[in-house]
Amino acid sequence: MKETLITPAGLARLSEELEQLKASGRREIAERLRNAISTDADASANSDYLAAREEQALLEFKIARLEQQLDAARVAEPDAGNGVVDLGERVRLRDLDTGARHEYELVGALEADPGAGRISVEAPFGRAILGRRRGEIVVVEAPIGQLRVRITGIEAAAGGRPVRRRSYKKRRDVRRGTGASV
């Protein structure tokens, strides 16, 4: 399996899901199997037992697949100070055709969830905004046609500080009335 990038938050989410499947998922299946066996003398003819066994096989497959994906994952930390869109950062966009504003987190393929605002860097939209700077206009070919968006903001995801460009213009400190440059 090829190496896949993942954010620290995504690694935590998937690790938590794996532990939940191993603990409570397996416990629930074992309980269903015990109940199914206790109600019928012939387990091979018991439909509840057979359904629980099938569900157990699916659960074990999901656990094995998740473990394999996590083993092949490499955690990528965003570089909040570089001023470009990186994996693990939140991006605010404005659709130039409709004026609608959107906010997405750029994540690895394993943790993508467009409904929750997490876009994969391997998706066409993610590839288009990766490495771009605030203020740039990005054109993305989508199944519904061309999308034109302007990047209006970049910030660290998960409660980090916003990424801002430094202004090197001198300004007066009006609050203190000192007239000193800041």
Secondary structure, DSSP 8 states (H G I E B T S, - for coil): ---EEE-HHHHHHHHHHHHHIIIIIHHHHHHHHHHHHHH-S-GGG-HHHHHHHHHHHHHHHHHHHHHHHHHTEEE----GGGSB--TTEEEEEEETTT--EEEEEEE-GGG-BGGGTEEETTSHHHHHHTT-BTT-EEEEEETTEEEEEEEEEEEESTT--EE-----S--B-TTTT---B-
